[in-house]
Amino acid sequence: MSNTDSGFRGVIGRTYRESTPWWPERPRPPQGAPNVLFVVLDDVGFADLGCYGSEIETRNADRLAADGLRYNNFHVTSMCSPTRACLLTGRNAHTVGVGAIAEWSTGFPGYRGGPCV
């Protein structure tokens, strides 16, 4: 069964042997697009960074924070890839197709790291 209505160009059969995965071409930024850097640290809290009042010296992180933006009211998911998807899109991780670890992408609709259509 082909599922071309949603833009999926693979084949979804009755079993995985009858199925063919597909990944769309990666988008490319337009010429002159701004260069943005997100620094996301796993398993780190306010007590770990000097820029948030820690007694621990984190000179490089403090310097970056002094010259950029600092966020302190973000709710994470239970896994790293979906959390990053929420941060980068401002949407629910399942809505943007990253409801699980990104490396688990199978090339089929739903959890392949792209919009669910």
Biotite code that builds the C-alpha atoms (Angstrom):
import biotite.structure as struc

atoms = struc.array([
    struc.Atom([0.000, 0.000, 0.000], chain_id="A", res_id=1, res_name="MET", atom_name="CA", element="C"),
    struc.Atom([1.517, 3.328, -1.012], chain_id="A", res_id=2, res_name="SER", atom_name="CA", element="C"),
    struc.Atom([0.794, 6.334, 1.165], chain_id="A", res_id=3, res_name="ASN", atom_name="CA", element="C"),
    struc.Atom([1.407, 9.222, -1.246], chain_id="A", res_id=4, res_name="THR", atom_name="CA", element="C"),
    struc.Atom([-1.400, 11.423, 0.162], chain_id="A", res_id=5, res_name="ASP", atom_name="CA", element="C"),
    struc.Atom([0.788, 12.443, 3.134], chain_id="A", res_id=6, res_name="SER", atom_name="CA", element="C"),
    struc.Atom([3.917, 12.966, 1.036], chain_id="A", res_id=7, res_name="GLY", atom_name="CA", element="C"),
    struc.Atom([5.352, 9.610, 2.117], chain_id="A", res_id=8, res_name="PHE", atom_name="CA", element="C"),
    struc.Atom([7.007, 7.979, -0.916], chain_id="A", res_id=9, res_name="ARG", atom_name="CA", element="C"),
    struc.Atom([7.830, 4.616, 0.612], chain_id="A", res_id=10, res_name="GLY", atom_name="CA", element="C"),
    struc.Atom([5.613, 1.570, 0.782], chain_id="A", res_id=11, res_name="VAL", atom_name="CA", element="C"),
    struc.Atom([3.739, 0.381, 3.862], chain_id="A", res_id=12, res_name="ILE", atom_name="CA", element="C"),
    struc.Atom([2.973, -3.301, 3.465], chain_id="A", res_id=13, res_name="GLY", atom_name="CA", element="C"),
    struc.Atom([1.332, -5.821, 5.781], chain_id="A", res_id=14, res_name="ARG", atom_name="CA", element="C"),
    struc.Atom([4.765, -6.744, 7.220], chain_id="A", res_id=15, res_name="THR", atom_name="CA", element="C"),
    struc.Atom([8.144, -5.020, 7.411], chain_id="A", res_id=16, res_name="TYR", atom_name="CA", element="C"),
    struc.Atom([9.430, -7.324, 4.645], chain_id="A", res_id=17, res_name="ARG", atom_name="CA", element="C"),
    struc.Atom([6.755, -5.960, 2.315], chain_id="A", res_id=18, res_name="GLU", atom_name="CA", element="C"),
    struc.Atom([7.521, -2.358, 3.318], chain_id="A", res_id=19, res_name="SER", atom_name="CA", element="C"),
    struc.Atom([10.022, 0.179, 2.033], chain_id="A", res_id=20, res_name="THR", atom_name="CA", element="C"),
    struc.Atom([11.144, 3.111, 4.205], chain_id="A", res_id=21, res_name="PRO", atom_name="CA", element="C"),
    struc.Atom([11.628, 6.613, 2.818], chain_id="A", res_id=22, res_name="TRP", atom_name="CA", element="C"),
    struc.Atom([13.241, 9.790, 4.133], chain_id="A", res_id=23, res_name="TRP", atom_name="CA", element="C"),
    struc.Atom([12.588, 13.172, 2.521], chain_id="A", res_id=24, res_name="PRO", atom_name="CA", element="C"),
    struc.Atom([15.493, 15.322, 1.354], chain_id="A", res_id=25, res_name="GLU", atom_name="CA", element="C"),
    struc.Atom([16.904, 17.432, 4.174], chain_id="A", res_id=26, res_name="ARG", atom_name="CA", element="C"),
    struc.Atom([15.917, 21.089, 4.021], chain_id="A", res_id=27, res_name="PRO", atom_name="CA", element="C"),
    struc.Atom([18.670, 23.612, 3.390], chain_id="A", res_id=28, res_name="ARG", atom_name="CA", element="C"),
    struc.Atom([18.733, 27.147, 4.782], chain_id="A", res_id=29, res_name="PRO", atom_name="CA", element="C"),
    struc.Atom([18.388, 29.959, 2.264], chain_id="A", res_id=30, res_name="PRO", atom_name="CA", element="C"),
    struc.Atom([21.428, 32.034, 1.327], chain_id="A", res_id=31, res_name="GLN", atom_name="CA", element="C"),
    struc.Atom([22.158, 34.589, 4.058], chain_id="A", res_id=32, res_name="GLY", atom_name="CA", element="C"),
    struc.Atom([20.118, 32.829, 6.763], chain_id="A", res_id=33, res_name="ALA", atom_name="CA", element="C"),
    struc.Atom([21.233, 33.717, 10.315], chain_id="A", res_id=34, res_name="PRO", atom_name="CA", element="C"),
    struc.Atom([23.560, 31.370, 12.149], chain_id="A", res_id=35, res_name="ASN", atom_name="CA", element="C"),
    struc.Atom([21.987, 30.417, 15.495], chain_id="A", res_id=36, res_name="VAL", atom_name="CA", element="C"),
    struc.Atom([23.586, 28.260, 18.183], chain_id="A", res_id=37, res_name="LEU", atom_name="CA", element="C"),
    struc.Atom([21.558, 26.451, 20.860], chain_id="A", res_id=38, res_name="PHE", atom_name="CA", element="C"),
    struc.Atom([23.507, 24.970, 23.755], chain_id="A", res_id=39, res_name="VAL", atom_name="CA", element="C"),
    struc.Atom([21.438, 22.267, 25.445], chain_id="A", res_id=40, res_name="VAL", atom_name="CA", element="C"),
    struc.Atom([22.938, 20.356, 28.356], chain_id="A", res_id=41, res_name="LEU", atom_name="CA", element="C"),
    struc.Atom([21.514, 17.062, 29.591], chain_id="A", res_id=42, res_name="ASP", atom_name="CA", element="C"),
    struc.Atom([21.226, 16.340, 33.312], chain_id="A", res_id=43, res_name="ASP", atom_name="CA", element="C"),
    struc.Atom([22.197, 19.874, 34.352], chain_id="A", res_id=44, res_name="VAL", atom_name="CA", element="C"),
    struc.Atom([20.369, 22.074, 36.828], chain_id="A", res_id=45, res_name="GLY", atom_name="CA", element="C"),
    struc.Atom([20.627, 25.634, 38.138], chain_id="A", res_id=46, res_name="PHE", atom_name="CA", element="C"),
    struc.Atom([23.108, 24.531, 40.808], chain_id="A", res_id=47, res_name="ALA", atom_name="CA", element="C"),
    struc.Atom([25.540, 23.448, 38.077], chain_id="A", res_id=48, res_name="ASP", atom_name="CA", element="C"),
    struc.Atom([26.049, 26.765, 36.236], chain_id="A", res_id=49, res_name="LEU", atom_name="CA", element="C"),
    struc.Atom([27.619, 29.953, 37.561], chain_id="A", res_id=50, res_name="GLY", atom_name="CA", element="C"),
    struc.Atom([25.428, 32.195, 35.389], chain_id="A", res_id=51, res_name="CYS", atom_name="CA", element="C"),
    struc.Atom([22.428, 31.000, 37.425], chain_id="A", res_id=52, res_name="TYR", atom_name="CA", element="C"),
    struc.Atom([24.089, 31.541, 40.808], chain_id="A", res_id=53, res_name="GLY", atom_name="CA", element="C"),
    struc.Atom([26.076, 28.350, 41.343], chain_id="A", res_id=54, res_name="SER", atom_name="CA", element="C"),
    struc.Atom([29.262, 28.422, 43.360], chain_id="A", res_id=55, res_name="GLU", atom_name="CA", element="C"),
    struc.Atom([30.820, 26.218, 40.680], chain_id="A", res_id=56, res_name="ILE", atom_name="CA", element="C"),
    struc.Atom([32.967, 28.185, 38.219], chain_id="A", res_id=57, res_name="GLU", atom_name="CA", element="C"),
    struc.Atom([31.729, 27.669, 34.685], chain_id="A", res_id=58, res_name="THR", atom_name="CA", element="C"),
    struc.Atom([33.669, 30.462, 32.948], chain_id="A", res_id=59, res_name="ARG", atom_name="CA", element="C"),
    struc.Atom([32.920, 29.536, 29.343], chain_id="A", res_id=60, res_name="ASN", atom_name="CA", element="C"),
    struc.Atom([29.213, 28.921, 29.927], chain_id="A", res_id=61, res_name="ALA", atom_name="CA", element="C"),
    struc.Atom([29.005, 32.148, 31.956], chain_id="A", res_id=62, res_name="ASP", atom_name="CA", element="C"),
    struc.Atom([30.682, 34.119, 29.164], chain_id="A", res_id=63, res_name="ARG", atom_name="CA", element="C"),
    struc.Atom([28.280, 32.713, 26.556], chain_id="A", res_id=64, res_name="LEU", atom_name="CA", element="C"),
    struc.Atom([25.295, 33.453, 28.806], chain_id="A", res_id=65, res_name="ALA", atom_name="CA", element="C"),
    struc.Atom([26.456, 37.034, 29.417], chain_id="A", res_id=66, res_name="ALA", atom_name="CA", element="C"),
    struc.Atom([26.502, 37.748, 25.670], chain_id="A", res_id=67, res_name="ASP", atom_name="CA", element="C"),
    struc.Atom([23.357, 35.818, 24.720], chain_id="A", res_id=68, res_name="GLY", atom_name="CA", element="C"),
    struc.Atom([19.949, 34.763, 25.949], chain_id="A", res_id=69, res_name="LEU", atom_name="CA", element="C"),
    struc.Atom([19.261, 32.588, 28.988], chain_id="A", res_id=70, res_name="ARG", atom_name="CA", element="C"),
    struc.Atom([16.039, 30.667, 29.403], chain_id="A", res_id=71, res_name="TYR", atom_name="CA", element="C"),
    struc.Atom([14.857, 29.354, 32.748], chain_id="A", res_id=72, res_name="ASN", atom_name="CA", element="C"),
    struc.Atom([11.246, 28.209, 32.353], chain_id="A", res_id=73, res_name="ASN", atom_name="CA", element="C"),
    struc.Atom([11.313, 25.293, 29.942], chain_id="A", res_id=74, res_name="PHE", atom_name="CA", element="C"),
    struc.Atom([9.722, 21.923, 30.652], chain_id="A", res_id=75, res_name="HIS", atom_name="CA", element="C"),
    struc.Atom([11.538, 18.911, 29.252], chain_id="A", res_id=76, res_name="VAL", atom_name="CA", element="C"),
    struc.Atom([10.280, 15.549, 28.037], chain_id="A", res_id=77, res_name="THR", atom_name="CA", element="C"),
    struc.Atom([11.715, 12.301, 29.371], chain_id="A", res_id=78, res_name="SER", atom_name="CA", element="C"),
    struc.Atom([14.121, 11.902, 26.430], chain_id="A", res_id=79, res_name="MET", atom_name="CA", element="C"),
    struc.Atom([16.733, 14.166, 24.824], chain_id="A", res_id=80, res_name="CYS", atom_name="CA", element="C"),
    struc.Atom([15.626, 14.164, 21.158], chain_id="A", res_id=81, res_name="SER", atom_name="CA", element="C"),
    struc.Atom([11.970, 15.034, 21.860], chain_id="A", res_id=82, res_name="PRO", atom_name="CA", element="C"),
    struc.Atom([13.078, 17.758, 24.297], chain_id="A", res_id=83, res_name="THR", atom_name="CA", element="C"),
    struc.Atom([15.267, 19.330, 21.633], chain_id="A", res_id=84, res_name="ARG", atom_name="CA", element="C"),
    struc.Atom([12.422, 19.116, 19.117], chain_id="A", res_id=85, res_name="ALA", atom_name="CA", element="C"),
    struc.Atom([10.150, 21.003, 21.542], chain_id="A", res_id=86, res_name="CYS", atom_name="CA", element="C"),
    struc.Atom([12.797, 23.666, 22.126], chain_id="A", res_id=87, res_name="LEU", atom_name="CA", element="C"),
    struc.Atom([13.567, 24.213, 18.452], chain_id="A", res_id=88, res_name="LEU", atom_name="CA", element="C"),
    struc.Atom([9.964, 24.237, 17.225], chain_id="A", res_id=89, res_name="THR", atom_name="CA", element="C"),
    struc.Atom([7.957, 25.457, 20.204], chain_id="A", res_id=90, res_name="GLY", atom_name="CA", element="C"),
    struc.Atom([5.567, 22.543, 19.633], chain_id="A", res_id=91, res_name="ARG", atom_name="CA", element="C"),
    struc.Atom([4.798, 19.152, 21.139], chain_id="A", res_id=92, res_name="ASN", atom_name="CA", element="C"),
    struc.Atom([7.425, 16.583, 20.165], chain_id="A", res_id=93, res_name="ALA", atom_name="CA", element="C"),
    struc.Atom([4.828, 14.116, 18.835], chain_id="A", res_id=94, res_name="HIS", atom_name="CA", element="C"),
    struc.Atom([3.358, 16.813, 16.597], chain_id="A", res_id=95, res_name="THR", atom_name="CA", element="C"),
    struc.Atom([6.692, 17.359, 14.878], chain_id="A", res_id=96, res_name="VAL", atom_name="CA", element="C"),
    struc.Atom([7.411, 13.631, 14.527], chain_id="A", res_id=97, res_name="GLY", atom_name="CA", element="C"),
    struc.Atom([10.066, 13.291, 17.245], chain_id="A", res_id=98, res_name="VAL", atom_name="CA", element="C"),
    struc.Atom([8.217, 11.315, 19.895], chain_id="A", res_id=99, res_name="GLY", atom_name="CA", element="C"),
    struc.Atom([11.231, 9.058, 20.480], chain_id="A", res_id=100, res_name="ALA", atom_name="CA", element="C"),
    struc.Atom([15.013, 9.116, 20.232], chain_id="A", res_id=101, res_name="ILE", atom_name="CA", element="C"),
    struc.Atom([16.026, 10.478, 16.810], chain_id="A", res_id=102, res_name="ALA", atom_name="CA", element="C"),
    struc.Atom([18.327, 7.543, 16.075], chain_id="A", res_id=103, res_name="GLU", atom_name="CA", element="C"),
    struc.Atom([15.304, 5.234, 16.197], chain_id="A", res_id=104, res_name="TRP", atom_name="CA", element="C"),
    struc.Atom([13.893, 6.698, 12.978], chain_id="A", res_id=105, res_name="SER", atom_name="CA", element="C"),
    struc.Atom([12.571, 3.956, 10.737], chain_id="A", res_id=106, res_name="THR", atom_name="CA", element="C"),
    struc.Atom([11.740, 5.932, 7.605], chain_id="A", res_id=107, res_name="GLY", atom_name="CA", element="C"),
    struc.Atom([7.999, 5.470, 8.094], chain_id="A", res_id=108, res_name="PHE", atom_name="CA", element="C"),
    struc.Atom([5.445, 8.168, 9.028], chain_id="A", res_id=109, res_name="PRO", atom_name="CA", element="C"),
    struc.Atom([5.013, 9.154, 12.644], chain_id="A", res_id=110, res_name="GLY", atom_name="CA", element="C"),
    struc.Atom([8.391, 9.144, 14.284], chain_id="A", res_id=111, res_name="TYR", atom_name="CA", element="C"),
    struc.Atom([10.909, 9.902, 11.585], chain_id="A", res_id=112, res_name="ARG", atom_name="CA", element="C"),
    struc.Atom([11.811, 13.409, 12.689], chain_id="A", res_id=113, res_name="GLY", atom_name="CA", element="C"),
    struc.Atom([9.436, 15.292, 10.441], chain_id="A", res_id=114, res_name="GLY", atom_name="CA", element="C"),
    struc.Atom([5.890, 16.661, 10.609], chain_id="A", res_id=115, res_name="PRO", atom_name="CA", element="C"),
    struc.Atom([3.088, 14.167, 10.977], chain_id="A", res_id=116, res_name="CYS", atom_name="CA", element="C"),
    struc.Atom([0.800, 14.724, 8.019], chain_id="A", res_id=117, res_name="VAL", atom_name="CA", element="C"),
])
